[in-house]
Amino acid sequence: MEKLAAAAVCAAFVTGASVASATELVGAVQFDENHAFTKALREFERVAGECSGGSLTFDLHLNSELGLEKDYFENMSQGIAVDYAIVSPSHMSTFSQKAPLMDMPFLFRDLDHWNAVMEQDALAPLADDVLQQANVRLIGYAGGGTRNLIVNKPITNMAELEGLPMRVMGAPIQTRIFEAINAAPSVIAYDEVYNAIQTGVIDAAENEAAGIEQMKFYEVGPDIALTKHAITVRPIAFANATFERLTPEEQQCVLEAGKAGGKLGRDVESGQDSDKLQAMEDAGLLKTHEFTERDKLLELAGPVKAAYAEELGATDVLQAIEAVK
């Protein structure tokens, strides 16, 4: 697949001169039009298209048509097939060891703290590392779903959590955090989670409401333990090889549109998260259970977070995030 449908000829944003040809950018997302990630990318497209006067056009592939997030990121790093996508930081870990810190469980105190970190650009040192190591730019931050445990039985306390076989994302910090809180994590591909719970390979996974709804995880894991262990950060990623081929004006449009798309994505997902979970419970699709020892989870996770940041040489980044008011 060609990454760029055509090279952009002078965009002439100020003069209003006609654009001789447009640059088509290829995007990818694992979900359909109703998902917050897709809405964030559509906003990115809208803003970038208007800003560029039509010299940038877009071809967004939905429903995992071009693979999974890890595939999108690898393609963007190589400068092939995909130009823009939303990618979990965990899927960047092969290239940037620091990237998963932005999505580390128990990193944010609450939604207000999470949003302040995004707005104050406290994640910039991590984005710089991704650009250096993977040649991929992080141009905006979507996300905002509160992640809980999806389980095939009620889990409400530390005793019930102990030894729970569960799926985690691929970044090592995910495994270390869940080992620290006494679960039994293993890395399984996202598209295999449903069958893994259904067949008894694992008893649990973890996700936000939008993912539970989209993938129908409630059919195999109808008991949701409200551990509230993470508020998601889902960067809008853009292939730097593509970025460098754009005109300076188009580059500025991409950067502005990334921020706009990320903001809309955060607003949509954080606003919808609790509503989606409640709607599924009201429909009898799942049942939520308060986790009565959440303070213990935070206590056990603390030393792992600090040690991980130190290993990455990112203690200052962790401290800066925790200091955001």
Secondary structure as UniProt FT lines:
FT   TURN            13..15
FT   STRAND          23..28
FT   TURN            33..34
FT   HELIX           36..51
FT   TURN            52..54
FT   STRAND          56..61
FT   TURN            63..66
FT   HELIX           69..78
FT   STRAND          84..86
FT   HELIX           89..92
FT   TURN            93..95
FT   TURN            97..98
FT   HELIX           99..103
FT   TURN            105..106
FT   HELIX           111..119
FT   TURN            120..123
FT   HELIX           124..134
FT   STRAND          136..151
FT   HELIX           158..161
FT   TURN            162..163
FT   STRAND          165..168
FT   HELIX           172..180
FT   TURN            181..182
FT   STRAND          184..187
FT   HELIX           190..192
FT   HELIX           193..198
FT   TURN            199..200
FT   STRAND          204..207
FT   HELIX           209..215
FT   HELIX           217..219
FT   STRAND          223..239
FT   HELIX           240..243
FT   TURN            244..245
FT   HELIX           248..282
FT   TURN            283..284
FT   STRAND          287..290
FT   TURN            292..293
FT   HELIX           294..311
FT   TURN            312..313
FT   HELIX           315..323
//
